Amino acid sequence: GFPMVTTKKLHLKSIVYELLWFLKGDTNTKYLTENGVRIWNEWADENGDLGPVYGTQWVNWPRYEMLPDTESGPLYKKMEQGVDQVSLLIESLQKSPGSRRHIIEGWNVAELDQMALPPCHKTYQFYVADGKLSGLLYQRSCDLGLGFAFNVFSASLLIKMIAQQCGLEAGE
């Protein structure tokens, strides 16, 4: 089952599509609105862009390569393909399930000023015990009346999805 920590009806469609949107690495509201989800529209620009929000950080965390030294020192160029934290997490869970380094991070200080909305649910840490995958969610900010139940359900769904990919049961 899933934790339902509210007496209000949760819009499950929004939770599922938003999580899939994050996992796709998307940061434009087009996919969401095509699927009837409008929860990000108020922060998007006229083209539906939100900057490097969750999707970018989760599956394309920026990497830089150092270019040859110049008179003023080394220069850095942003690489086209960044770090896919989700793929690395799954690989790490499969290879070293006992590690305490199973983390997805959304708080990229270097890009906060480019994000339409800085991450609220910012850090996910996972651990395996007795063949079950459990997780811990850290939020920097939360609308207790609406956002908390939404984010807890989303985190629970993420645990179930990752557990399935790793051949584990979902824990807490």
C-alpha positions in Angstrom: 0.0 0.0 0.0 0.8 3.7 -0.1 0.8 6.1 2.8 -2.1 8.4 2.7 -1.5 11.1 5.2 -4.4 13.3 4.4 -8.2 13.4 4.5 -8.3 15.3 1.2 -8.4 13.6 -2.2 -5.0 13.4 -3.8 -4.8 14.0 -7.5 -3.0 10.8 -8.3 -2.7 11.6 -12.0 -0.7 14.7 -11.2 1.6 12.7 -8.8 2.3 10.0 -11.4 2.8 12.2 -14.4 5.0 14.7 -12.4 7.2 11.8 -11.2 7.5 10.4 -14.8 8.3 13.9 -16.0 11.2 14.2 -13.5 12.5 10.7 -14.5 12.4 11.7 -18.2 14.6 14.7 -17.3 12.0 17.1 -18.7 11.8 20.7 -17.5 9.1 22.0 -19.9 5.4 21.9 -18.9 4.3 20.6 -22.4 4.3 16.9 -21.4 2.4 17.7 -18.2 -0.2 19.8 -19.8 -0.7 17.3 -22.6 -1.6 14.8 -19.8 -3.9 17.1 -18.0 -1.5 18.2 -15.3 -1.2 21.9 -14.7 0.6 22.1 -11.3 3.8 23.7 -12.7 2.1 26.2 -15.1 2.2 29.2 -12.8 6.0 29.1 -12.6 6.7 28.4 -16.3 7.7 31.1 -18.8 5.6 31.8 -22.0 7.2 28.7 -23.6 6.5 26.4 -20.7 10.2 26.3 -19.6 11.1 26.2 -16.0 14.9 26.2 -16.1 17.0 23.3 -14.7 14.4 22.0 -12.2 14.1 18.5 -10.9 14.3 16.6 -14.2 17.6 18.2 -15.1 19.1 17.6 -11.7 17.9 14.0 -11.4 19.0 12.8 -14.8 21.4 15.4 -16.3 23.3 17.0 -13.4 25.7 19.3 -15.1 29.3 18.2 -15.7 32.2 20.4 -16.8 35.4 19.6 -18.6 38.5 21.7 -18.1 39.9 23.3 -21.2 43.6 24.0 -21.7 45.0 26.8 -19.6 44.8 30.3 -20.9 46.6 33.4 -19.7 43.9 33.9 -17.1 43.9 30.3 -15.9 41.8 27.2 -16.8 38.4 27.5 -18.5 35.5 25.1 -18.1 33.0 24.0 -20.7 29.6 22.5 -19.8 29.4 19.1 -21.2 26.3 18.1 -23.2 25.5 15.0 -21.2 25.5 15.4 -17.4 25.3 12.9 -14.6 22.2 10.6 -14.5 21.7 10.2 -10.8 18.8 7.9 -11.2 20.7 5.4 -13.3 23.7 5.6 -11.0 21.5 5.0 -8.0 20.0 1.9 -9.5 23.4 0.6 -10.5 24.7 1.3 -7.0 21.8 -0.4 -5.3 22.4 -3.5 -7.4 26.2 -3.6 -6.8 26.4 -2.3 -3.2 23.0 -2.6 -1.6 24.5 -2.1 1.9 26.0 1.3 1.0 24.6 4.5 2.7 25.5 6.6 -0.4 22.3 5.9 -2.4 21.2 9.5 -2.9 19.4 11.6 -5.5 20.1 15.3 -5.0 18.1 18.1 -6.5 19.7 21.1 -4.7 22.3 22.3 -7.2 23.6 25.6 -5.7 25.2 26.6 -9.0 21.9 26.6 -10.8 19.3 27.7 -8.2 19.1 31.2 -9.8 18.2 29.6 -13.1 15.3 27.6 -11.7 11.8 28.9 -11.8 11.3 27.3 -8.4 14.1 25.9 -6.2 13.6 22.3 -5.2 11.3 21.8 -2.2 11.8 18.0 -2.0 15.5 18.2 -2.5 17.2 15.0 -1.3 16.2 11.4 -1.4 18.3 8.8 0.4 17.7 5.1 -0.1 18.8 2.0 1.8 18.3 -1.7 1.6 17.6 -4.0 4.6 16.3 -7.5 4.5 15.7 -7.3 0.7 13.6 -4.2 1.0 14.3 -0.8 -0.4 13.3 2.1 1.9 13.8 5.8 1.5 14.2 9.1 3.4 13.0 12.3 1.9 14.4 15.7 2.9 12.4 18.8 2.1 13.6 22.4 2.5 10.0 23.7 2.3 6.6 22.2 2.3 2.9 23.2 2.1 1.7 21.0 4.9 -2.0 21.2 3.8 -1.4 20.2 0.2 2.3 19.5 -0.7 3.2 17.1 2.1 0.8 14.3 1.3 1.5 14.8 -2.4 5.3 14.5 -1.9 5.1 11.6 0.5 3.0 9.7 -2.0 5.3 10.6 -4.8 8.4 9.5 -2.8 6.6 6.2 -2.0 5.9 5.6 -5.7 9.5 6.4 -6.5 10.7 3.8 -3.9 8.3 1.2 -5.5 9.6 2.0 -9.0 13.3 1.8 -8.1 12.7 -1.3 -6.0 11.1 -3.0 -9.0 14.1 -2.1 -11.2 16.5 -3.6 -8.6 14.5 -6.8 -7.9 13.8 -5.7 -4.4 10.6 -5.3 -2.4 9.5 -1.8 -1.4 10.0 -1.0 2.3 9.3 2.2 4.2 
